[in-house]
């Protein structure tokens, strides 16, 4: 009787070869991501390697009940951003005339009741797609920039600080293509919190600044963008960090640029060839409707250092706009537009002044001989409409200069009218005028 050879059949050989191909491919992908500074997550299940990022469905999928839940890492809704921003290698002597339209919005803070309003118990997911849709049209232009006071960290319990991944889709649906998330708690969760937030925004097609995962990413050269042909430095600074963030900053000093660093960095981006320098600042005291003496003095120093636009947030209230006068290095006079605080685009508070903000729209022209100039500086007042729909909270941000929605109650209409009047009073003597579509 002949002995049967117990060799490996052809099917097994094929499976072995396929496994080797997968392993080698996975290794090459991981290597390329690491070379690019990415932080891939690797899972081994059933003998296979799965490579994924936080912006994919990668967190615990056992549930996301609003009470004591963790975030499911659903992919954010991807909406085509207003315009494409490109990092450039600055060359100081570029001499072309440039025009651009910039739009700036206030703070977005996805606090508990706002977050819960978008939660669906049946699917265990969030939907905020309608929250900012009414302001989308006012973001049209080259730069649509908002301030976010949240982090996105899949696998971490949601809170007033940690938001679901869908917040990025909400911002994209509002028409934003750029978001700053430098704020007092930006460093509370270390490098992981910064990186996962970046991935969430990037998945929604949104560029970002204000918090950086490493020194290379924080390099000033990377903060000069090509906006409609204009070399524009987009800088953001935070006045202070939480006690937790300060401890993290000891080992991550580059992560969240502080306001104390702003003047020297403004001068540096000018040396790098920036033709326009925009500085966003998260500063001030929550609830204050007037800029403090310290804010005004700091703003003048930023203008003297070379800022062209200073856009403030942090007080959660709308504050004044004004023109600051200064001179450049050659002694030529410059005019700098300073908005001390744009207010809060979305938050949960119902206190007086807390439910309103402005969207600031500015037409910018750069001439190599004349320098930078502004025209058509206008504002759109916004109101946070808090309603009920089938017994559930509903939040919508609407322009308060327009007619109220038919579903709005008389009480809400009155609040919206008072909000618009309050903003008009604050900006009465400012260089900004109420937005008109005819002026665009």
C-alpha distance (Angstrom), angle and dihedral (degrees) to the residues before:
residue distance angle dihedral
X1 . . .
X2 3.78 . .
X3 3.78 118.6 .
X4 3.79 114.8 -118.1
X5 3.78 113.5 -125.1
X6 3.82 110.2 -128.1
X7 3.81 94.8 -148.3
X8 3.78 129.7 152.8
X9 3.78 112.9 -86.6
X10 3.81 123.3 -132.0
X11 3.81 93.3 -104.1
X12 3.79 91.5 57.1
X13 3.79 91.5 48.2
X14 3.80 89.7 52.0
X15 3.79 91.8 50.5
X16 3.82 91.4 49.4
X17 3.80 91.6 50.3
X18 3.83 91.2 47.5
X19 3.81 90.8 50.3
X20 3.80 90.7 51.1
X21 3.81 90.6 51.3
X22 3.83 90.8 50.6
X23 3.81 92.3 47.8
X24 3.80 93.3 48.3
X25 3.84 92.6 45.3
X26 3.78 91.5 48.2
X27 3.80 91.1 49.9
X28 3.80 91.5 51.0
X29 3.83 92.3 49.1
X30 3.80 92.4 48.6
X31 3.81 90.2 47.8
X32 3.82 92.1 51.1
X33 3.81 92.0 48.8
X34 3.78 92.0 49.5
X35 3.80 90.2 48.9
X36 3.82 88.0 53.8
X37 3.76 92.5 50.8
X38 3.84 94.4 -106.6
X39 3.79 123.0 144.5
X40 3.82 106.3 -138.8
X41 3.77 121.2 -167.7
X42 3.79 117.3 -139.2
X43 3.80 126.9 -157.3
X44 3.78 125.9 -175.0
X45 3.80 113.0 -155.5
X46 3.78 129.5 162.1
X47 3.78 91.1 -6.6
X48 3.81 93.6 -57.9
X49 3.80 130.1 108.5
X50 3.79 118.2 -125.3
X51 3.79 119.6 -166.8
X52 3.77 118.1 -162.6
X53 3.81 145.7 150.0
X54 3.78 130.6 -130.5
X55 3.80 91.0 -104.4
X56 3.81 90.3 66.5
X57 3.79 126.4 72.2
X58 3.76 92.2 -76.5
X59 3.80 108.2 126.6
X60 3.78 127.8 89.1
X61 3.80 105.4 -59.1
X62 3.81 95.5 -164.6
X63 3.80 91.2 104.1
X64 3.76 146.1 -56.7
X65 3.78 104.9 -140.8
X66 3.76 110.5 175.1
X67 3.79 93.4 -122.6
X68 3.80 109.7 74.5
X69 3.78 92.2 -22.0
X70 3.77 133.2 149.3
X71 3.77 124.3 -131.6
X72 3.76 120.1 -95.7
X73 3.77 106.6 -141.8
X74 3.78 98.0 -125.4
X75 3.78 114.3 171.8
X76 3.80 111.4 -100.6
X77 3.79 118.9 -113.1
X78 3.77 105.7 -93.8
X79 3.79 113.8 -137.6
X80 3.77 123.6 177.0
X81 3.83 105.3 -103.0
X82 3.80 122.6 -126.0
X83 3.79 94.2 -103.5
X84 3.76 140.3 -13.9
X85 3.80 117.0 -99.2
X86 3.78 119.2 -154.5
X87 3.79 129.1 -163.9
X88 3.78 110.5 -131.6
X89 3.77 138.8 -168.2
X90 3.79 99.9 -114.7
X91 3.78 118.8 -125.1
X92 3.81 112.1 -168.3
X93 3.81 97.7 -147.0
X94 3.81 103.1 54.9
X95 3.83 105.5 134.5
X96 3.81 110.6 -171.5
X97 3.79 126.3 125.3
X98 3.80 112.4 -114.8
X99 3.80 137.2 -170.0
X100 3.79 128.0 -166.9
X101 3.79 141.9 164.7
X102 3.81 117.9 -133.8
X103 3.81 126.8 -167.4
X104 3.81 123.1 -167.9
X105 3.79 128.3 -170.2
X106 3.78 132.9 -171.0
X107 3.79 132.7 -112.7
X108 3.79 124.2 -41.5
X109 3.81 112.8 -157.3
X110 3.80 116.1 174.2
X111 3.79 96.7 -154.7
X112 3.80 126.1 178.0
X113 3.81 103.2 -81.6
X114 3.82 92.4 40.7
X115 3.79 90.5 49.1
X116 3.80 93.0 47.3
X117 3.81 90.8 51.1
X118 3.80 89.4 65.6
X119 3.79 96.4 46.4
X120 3.80 121.5 109.4
X121 3.79 112.3 -160.0
X122 3.79 94.0 -163.2
X123 3.81 96.3 57.3
X124 3.82 96.6 25.1
X125 3.82 89.8 -131.1
X126 3.79 138.5 113.6
X127 3.79 129.8 -120.9
X128 3.81 120.1 -170.0
X129 3.79 96.1 154.7
X130 3.82 94.6 121.5
X131 3.80 98.3 46.9
X132 3.82 98.3 86.3
X133 3.79 103.3 16.8
X134 3.80 93.8 105.8
X135 3.82 91.8 62.0
X136 3.81 95.6 46.7
X137 3.82 94.6 97.0
X138 3.82 91.4 58.0
X139 3.80 91.5 58.4
X140 3.80 94.0 65.5
X141 3.79 110.4 126.1
X142 3.78 139.9 64.6
X143 3.79 101.4 -56.4
X144 3.82 126.5 27.0
X145 3.80 107.1 179.7
X146 3.82 129.6 -177.0
X147 3.81 134.9 175.6
X148 3.82 117.0 -126.2
X149 3.80 122.9 -162.5
X150 3.80 96.7 -168.6
X151 3.78 139.4 82.4
X152 3.80 126.8 -142.8
X153 3.81 112.1 -140.9
X154 3.83 114.9 161.5
X155 3.78 111.9 -144.8
X156 3.81 92.1 29.7
X157 3.79 121.6 106.1
X158 3.79 113.0 -100.0
X159 3.80 117.2 -111.8
X160 3.80 141.0 148.6
X161 3.82 86.1 -69.8
X162 3.82 102.5 36.4
X163 3.80 113.3 58.2
X164 3.80 132.4 -172.2
X165 3.79 117.5 -94.7
X166 3.80 89.0 -107.7
X167 3.81 90.9 76.5
X168 3.81 87.6 82.1
X169 3.79 91.0 54.9
X170 3.79 88.7 49.5
X171 3.81 90.6 55.6
X172 3.80 91.9 46.3
X173 3.82 91.0 51.0
X174 3.80 87.3 53.8
X175 3.81 89.3 59.4
X176 3.80 99.4 -106.5
X177 3.79 120.5 149.3
X178 3.81 97.4 174.5
X179 3.82 131.6 44.4
X180 3.81 133.3 -179.9
X181 3.78 117.2 -153.6
X182 3.77 101.7 177.9
X183 3.82 105.5 128.1
X184 3.80 137.6 135.2
X185 3.82 94.6 -78.5
X186 3.82 98.0 37.1
X187 3.80 91.6 109.3
X188 3.82 98.3 40.6
X189 3.82 91.6 104.7
X190 3.78 96.7 39.1
X191 3.77 125.7 -134.6
X192 3.82 91.9 -28.3
X193 3.81 91.7 61.8
X194 3.79 92.2 49.6
X195 3.78 95.9 46.4
X196 3.80 97.0 46.3
X197 3.81 90.0 48.7
X198 3.79 90.4 51.4
X199 3.80 91.3 50.7
X200 3.79 91.3 51.0
X201 3.81 92.8 51.7
X202 3.80 92.5 44.4
X203 3.82 91.1 52.1
X204 3.81 87.5 57.9
X205 3.82 91.9 50.2
X206 3.80 95.0 -105.5
X207 3.82 125.4 137.6
X208 3.80 116.8 -145.5
X209 3.80 148.1 -168.3
X210 3.80 141.0 170.0
X211 3.82 95.2 83.3
X212 3.80 128.3 50.6
X213 3.79 133.8 -168.5
X214 3.81 97.3 -147.4
X215 3.80 142.6 7.2
X216 3.81 94.1 -98.7
X217 3.81 92.3 55.3
X218 3.82 89.4 48.6
X219 3.81 92.4 53.2
X220 3.81 110.8 127.3
X221 3.79 92.3 -130.2
X222 3.80 88.5 66.5
X223 3.78 90.7 55.6
X224 3.80 94.4 64.3
X225 3.79 109.7 91.5
X226 3.78 133.7 -171.5
X227 3.78 103.9 -121.6
X228 3.78 112.4 178.9
X229 3.79 89.0 -32.1
X230 3.81 94.2 -48.7
X231 3.81 119.4 119.2
X232 3.76 99.0 -129.8
X233 3.78 126.7 -179.7
X234 3.81 111.6 -146.4
X235 3.79 108.3 -161.6
X236 3.79 130.8 172.8
X237 3.79 130.0 -173.3
X238 3.78 136.5 -175.2
X239 3.78 121.4 -144.6
X240 3.81 96.2 -144.5
X241 3.81 143.6 -8.2
X242 3.78 130.5 -131.2
X243 3.81 117.8 -102.3
X244 3.81 88.3 -101.5
X245 3.78 91.1 50.0
X246 3.79 92.6 49.4
X247 3.81 89.9 56.9
X248 3.81 91.0 50.2
X249 3.82 90.2 48.1
X250 3.79 90.7 63.3
X251 3.81 89.1 73.4
X252 3.85 95.9 25.7
X253 3.83 104.4 44.2
X254 3.82 92.5 155.8
X255 3.81 96.0 52.0
X256 3.82 104.5 88.0
X257 3.83 116.8 20.8
X258 3.80 111.1 -135.0
X259 3.78 126.7 -142.5
X260 3.80 89.9 -114.5
X261 3.84 88.2 67.7
X262 3.80 96.0 50.2
X263 3.80 102.7 91.3
X264 3.80 96.2 52.8
X265 3.81 92.5 44.4
X266 3.81 92.5 49.5
X267 3.81 88.8 55.5
X268 3.81 90.6 48.1
X269 3.83 95.2 53.3
X270 3.79 88.4 49.4
X271 3.80 88.3 54.9
X272 3.82 88.2 49.3
X273 3.80 89.7 59.1
X274 3.80 104.9 -96.8
X275 3.82 109.8 165.0
X276 3.79 93.8 -168.5
X277 3.82 125.6 29.1
X278 3.80 118.9 -162.5
X279 3.79 117.3 -173.0
X280 3.80 121.3 -166.3
X281 3.79 114.4 -165.8
X282 3.80 128.9 -166.1
X283 3.81 100.1 -156.2
X284 3.78 147.0 120.8
X285 3.81 133.7 61.6
X286 3.81 121.8 -58.0
X287 3.79 110.9 -109.2
X288 3.82 96.9 22.0
X289 3.80 113.4 129.9
X290 3.81 95.5 -170.5
X291 3.81 127.0 56.2
X292 3.78 113.4 -110.9
X293 3.79 124.9 -121.1
X294 3.81 87.6 -105.8
X295 3.83 92.0 54.8
X296 3.80 91.8 50.1
X297 3.80 93.1 48.3
X298 3.82 91.6 47.0
X299 3.80 91.2 48.8
X300 3.80 91.3 53.5
X301 3.81 90.7 50.7
X302 3.82 90.5 50.9
X303 3.80 89.4 50.2
X304 3.80 91.3 48.9
X305 3.82 89.6 50.5
X306 3.82 91.4 57.1
X307 3.82 109.7 -84.9
X308 3.83 115.3 148.1
X309 3.80 98.2 -172.6
X310 3.80 126.5 24.9
X311 3.80 114.3 -166.3
X312 3.80 117.0 -174.1
X313 3.78 133.8 -161.8
X314 3.78 134.3 157.9
X315 3.80 104.1 86.8
X316 3.83 92.5 81.4
X317 3.83 86.7 -135.8
X318 3.80 134.1 89.3
X319 3.79 112.7 -103.1
X320 3.78 135.1 -176.9
X321 3.82 130.4 -66.7
X322 3.77 122.4 -143.9
X323 3.78 144.7 162.5
X324 3.82 116.1 -110.3
X325 3.79 118.2 -156.1
X326 3.79 121.6 -142.8
X327 3.81 141.4 139.3
X328 3.79 133.0 -113.9
X329 3.82 126.6 -126.4
X330 3.82 90.9 -82.0
X331 3.80 93.0 52.1
X332 3.81 94.7 -104.9
X333 3.81 114.9 144.8
X334 3.79 117.8 -108.9
X335 3.80 131.8 -169.6
X336 3.80 117.1 -145.5
X337 3.79 123.6 -164.5
X338 3.81 113.3 -139.3
X339 3.83 124.5 -171.2
X340 3.79 105.1 -174.3
X341 3.81 94.9 -161.6
X342 3.80 133.2 -6.8
X343 3.80 92.7 -162.0
X344 3.80 126.1 -132.2
X345 3.79 121.8 -42.9
X346 3.82 93.3 -167.0
X347 3.80 132.0 2.7
X348 3.81 138.3 129.3
X349 3.81 101.8 -111.0
X350 3.82 117.7 110.8
X351 3.81 95.6 -168.3
X352 3.78 119.1 128.6
X353 3.79 109.8 -78.8
X354 3.80 93.3 9.7
X355 3.80 96.0 95.5
X356 3.78 96.8 59.6
X357 3.76 142.2 72.0
X358 3.77 141.8 155.9
X359 3.77 132.2 -117.0
X360 3.80 108.1 -144.1
X361 3.81 118.5 -149.5
X362 3.80 120.7 -168.4
X363 3.79 132.8 179.5
X364 3.81 108.8 -147.1
X365 3.79 128.0 -163.6
X366 3.80 125.8 -171.4
X367 3.78 122.7 -162.4
X368 3.84 119.3 177.9
X369 3.82 90.1 -139.3
X370 3.80 100.7 39.1
X371 3.80 99.7 30.3
X372 3.81 125.1 -143.8
X373 3.79 124.7 -16.0
X374 3.82 135.8 176.2
X375 3.77 130.5 -141.0
X376 3.81 135.5 171.8
X377 3.80 94.8 25.6
X378 3.79 102.2 -177.3
X379 3.78 139.8 160.0
X380 3.78 136.8 -145.1
X381 3.83 113.5 -152.1
X382 3.80 113.4 -141.5
X383 3.79 133.1 -161.7
X384 3.83 129.8 -160.3
X385 3.78 104.7 -128.3
X386 3.80 109.3 -154.0
X387 3.80 111.3 -167.8
X388 3.79 141.3 152.0
X389 3.78 125.1 -113.1
X390 3.80 118.3 -175.6
X391 3.80 88.8 -20.4
X392 3.80 92.6 -52.0
X393 3.81 127.8 113.7
X394 3.78 115.0 -104.9
X395 3.80 125.2 -165.5
X396 3.78 124.2 -167.4
X397 3.81 130.1 167.9
X398 3.80 109.8 -141.6
X399 3.82 134.3 175.5
X400 3.82 104.1 -103.7
X401 3.82 92.6 -153.5
X402 3.81 89.6 69.3
X403 3.78 130.1 75.1
X404 3.82 112.0 -78.1
X405 3.82 119.6 -104.9
X406 3.80 114.0 -92.5
X407 3.80 90.8 -117.3
X408 3.81 93.3 57.1
X409 3.80 115.6 111.5
X410 3.79 122.4 -125.7
X411 3.80 89.8 -109.8
X412 3.81 91.7 54.1
X413 3.80 91.3 45.7
X414 3.79 89.2 55.0
X415 3.81 91.7 50.0
X416 3.81 91.4 49.1
X417 3.81 91.9 49.9
X418 3.81 91.2 49.1
X419 3.80 89.4 49.2
X420 3.81 93.0 52.6
X421 3.81 91.1 47.5
X422 3.81 92.0 48.9
X423 3.81 91.5 52.6
X424 3.81 91.6 46.8
X425 3.80 88.5 53.9
X426 3.81 93.1 50.3
X427 3.81 92.5 49.7
X428 3.80 97.7 37.5
X429 3.81 94.9 112.0
X430 3.81 96.6 31.0
X431 3.83 126.1 109.4
X432 3.83 89.8 -112.8
X433 3.80 122.8 93.2
X434 3.79 129.8 -161.4
X435 3.80 109.5 -82.3
X436 3.77 119.0 -102.1
X437 3.80 122.3 -172.6
X438 3.81 87.8 -141.2
X439 3.80 89.2 63.4
X440 3.78 93.0 59.2
